Amino acid sequence: MTTLLNQVYASAPTDAVLIQTLDIRVSGEEPVLVCSGYSDITATLETSEEVTFEAGNLIITLPSKSDSGQQTLNFGIWNATGRAQGIIEAALKSGAQVPIVYREYLASDLSAPQISPLPFIMVGGEFKGIGLQIEASYYDILNTRWPRQIYDSNNAPGIKYL
């Protein structure tokens, strides 16, 4: 993390503005790119791709750092555009996995995210009037099979003699 970002977290100086962004990618659709603030921004992703984030009233609640195994990100977008609303509504109805990436930029440096992007998977959401409430989660470690590899006679031939 950069020194300036640490300073922004600690004291919120007036000359450094933190911009939170969401990158929602539904298969077969153009990505929904939203940023907090009043004007659109053009920023560079970690892949060196330059994209334009649409300004929106974005409210983000980051997950707490704990060992619960299930950490969720809750966010709300008010006055979502019709295109974004249609795409996200279709994704919620289909039940398909929708990746969401959270990034933070500083207004003075849009050349790269200030922290490593945080990937999430959409697990639920709903529209309330003109607002959209979405819940996204990290990898669910509690419901992961252990051991991950299933041993059978194809990959462990001696097991058929047990």
C-alpha positions as CSV (number, residue, x, y, z in Angstrom):
1,M,0.0,0.0,0.0
2,T,1.3,3.4,-0.8
3,T,2.2,6.0,1.8
4,L,-0.4,8.5,0.4
5,L,-3.1,5.8,0.6
6,N,-2.2,5.2,4.3
7,Q,-2.4,8.9,4.9
8,V,-5.9,9.1,3.2
9,Y,-7.1,6.2,5.4
10,A,-5.7,7.9,8.5
11,S,-6.6,11.5,8.1
12,A,-8.6,12.1,4.9
13,P,-6.6,15.1,3.6
14,T,-8.6,17.5,1.4
15,D,-6.1,17.3,-1.5
16,A,-6.4,13.4,-1.9
17,V,-9.7,11.8,-2.8
18,L,-10.3,8.1,-2.6
19,I,-12.4,6.6,-5.4
20,Q,-14.0,3.2,-4.9
21,T,-14.9,1.2,-8.0
22,L,-16.8,-1.9,-8.8
23,D,-16.3,-4.0,-11.9
24,I,-19.3,-6.4,-12.5
25,R,-18.9,-8.8,-15.3
26,V,-21.9,-10.8,-16.5
27,S,-21.1,-13.3,-19.3
28,G,-22.3,-12.2,-22.7
29,E,-22.7,-8.6,-21.6
30,E,-20.6,-5.5,-21.5
31,P,-19.1,-5.0,-18.0
32,V,-20.9,-2.7,-15.6
33,L,-18.2,-0.3,-14.3
34,V,-19.3,2.0,-11.5
35,C,-17.2,4.5,-9.3
36,S,-18.1,6.6,-6.4
37,G,-18.3,10.3,-7.1
38,Y,-20.0,12.9,-9.3
39,S,-18.0,12.5,-12.6
40,D,-16.9,9.6,-14.7
41,I,-13.3,8.6,-14.5
42,T,-11.0,6.9,-16.9
43,A,-8.6,4.6,-15.0
44,T,-6.1,1.9,-15.8
45,L,-6.7,-1.6,-14.5
46,E,-4.0,-3.9,-13.2
47,T,-3.9,-5.5,-16.7
48,S,-2.9,-2.2,-18.2
49,E,-6.4,-1.9,-19.9
50,E,-7.9,1.6,-19.8
51,V,-11.6,1.7,-18.9
52,T,-14.2,4.3,-18.0
53,F,-16.1,4.0,-14.8
54,E,-19.6,5.6,-14.6
55,A,-20.1,7.9,-11.7
56,G,-22.7,6.7,-9.3
57,N,-23.9,6.9,-5.7
58,L,-22.0,3.9,-4.5
59,I,-22.2,2.7,-0.9
60,I,-19.8,-0.1,0.0
61,T,-19.4,-2.0,3.3
62,L,-16.2,-4.0,3.2
63,P,-16.1,-7.3,5.0
64,S,-14.6,-7.5,8.4
65,K,-11.3,-9.3,8.7
66,S,-12.0,-12.4,10.6
67,D,-11.6,-16.2,10.5
68,S,-15.3,-16.9,10.0
69,G,-14.7,-18.4,6.5
70,Q,-17.5,-16.5,4.9
71,Q,-16.8,-12.8,4.3
72,T,-19.3,-10.7,2.4
73,L,-19.2,-7.3,0.7
74,N,-22.4,-5.4,0.7
75,F,-22.9,-2.6,-1.7
76,G,-25.7,-0.3,-2.9
77,I,-25.9,1.6,-6.2
78,W,-28.6,4.3,-6.3
79,N,-29.9,5.6,-9.6
80,A,-28.4,2.6,-11.5
81,T,-28.7,3.1,-15.2
82,G,-31.3,1.1,-17.1
83,R,-28.6,-1.0,-18.9
84,A,-26.9,-1.9,-15.6
85,Q,-30.2,-2.7,-13.9
86,G,-31.2,-5.0,-16.8
87,I,-27.9,-6.9,-16.8
88,I,-27.8,-7.4,-13.0
89,E,-31.4,-8.3,-12.8
90,A,-30.9,-11.0,-15.5
91,A,-27.8,-12.3,-13.7
92,L,-29.7,-12.6,-10.4
93,K,-32.6,-14.5,-12.0
94,S,-30.3,-16.9,-13.9
95,G,-28.3,-17.8,-10.7
96,A,-25.1,-17.8,-12.7
97,Q,-21.8,-16.9,-10.9
98,V,-21.1,-13.2,-11.5
99,P,-17.6,-12.0,-10.7
100,I,-17.3,-8.6,-9.0
101,V,-14.0,-6.8,-8.6
102,Y,-13.5,-4.0,-6.0
103,R,-10.7,-1.5,-6.6
104,E,-9.5,1.7,-4.9
105,Y,-7.9,4.6,-6.8
106,L,-6.7,8.0,-5.7
107,A,-8.0,10.9,-7.8
108,S,-4.5,12.1,-8.2
109,D,-3.2,8.8,-9.6
110,L,-5.6,6.8,-11.9
111,S,-2.7,4.9,-13.5
112,A,-3.2,1.8,-11.3
113,P,-5.3,0.6,-8.4
114,Q,-3.8,1.6,-5.0
115,I,-4.5,-1.8,-3.5
116,S,-4.6,-5.2,-5.0
117,P,-8.1,-5.8,-6.6
118,L,-10.5,-7.8,-4.4
119,P,-12.4,-10.4,-6.3
120,F,-15.9,-11.5,-5.2
121,I,-18.7,-13.6,-6.5
122,M,-22.3,-12.3,-6.4
123,V,-24.4,-14.3,-4.0
124,G,-27.6,-12.3,-3.9
125,G,-29.2,-9.0,-4.4
126,E,-32.4,-7.1,-4.8
127,F,-33.8,-3.9,-6.3
128,K,-35.6,-1.5,-3.9
129,G,-37.1,1.4,-5.9
130,I,-34.3,3.1,-7.7
131,G,-31.6,1.4,-5.6
132,L,-29.8,-1.9,-6.0
133,Q,-28.5,-3.8,-3.0
134,I,-26.0,-6.6,-3.8
135,E,-24.2,-9.1,-1.6
136,A,-20.9,-10.6,-2.8
137,S,-18.6,-13.1,-1.1
138,Y,-15.0,-14.3,-1.1
139,Y,-14.2,-17.9,-1.7
140,D,-16.3,-20.0,0.7
141,I,-13.7,-22.0,2.6
142,L,-16.2,-23.6,5.0
143,N,-18.0,-25.5,2.3
144,T,-14.9,-26.7,0.5
145,R,-14.4,-30.5,0.3
146,W,-11.2,-31.8,2.0
147,P,-9.2,-33.4,0.6
148,R,-10.0,-31.7,-2.6
149,Q,-8.9,-34.6,-4.8
150,I,-11.1,-37.7,-4.7
151,Y,-9.0,-40.8,-4.7
152,D,-10.4,-43.6,-6.8
153,S,-9.0,-46.5,-8.9
154,N,-8.3,-44.1,-11.9
155,N,-5.8,-41.9,-10.1
156,A,-4.8,-44.3,-7.3
157,P,-4.8,-47.8,-8.7
158,G,-3.9,-49.6,-5.5
159,I,-7.1,-48.4,-3.8
160,K,-9.2,-51.2,-5.3
161,Y,-7.3,-53.7,-3.1
162,L,-8.4,-52.1,0.1
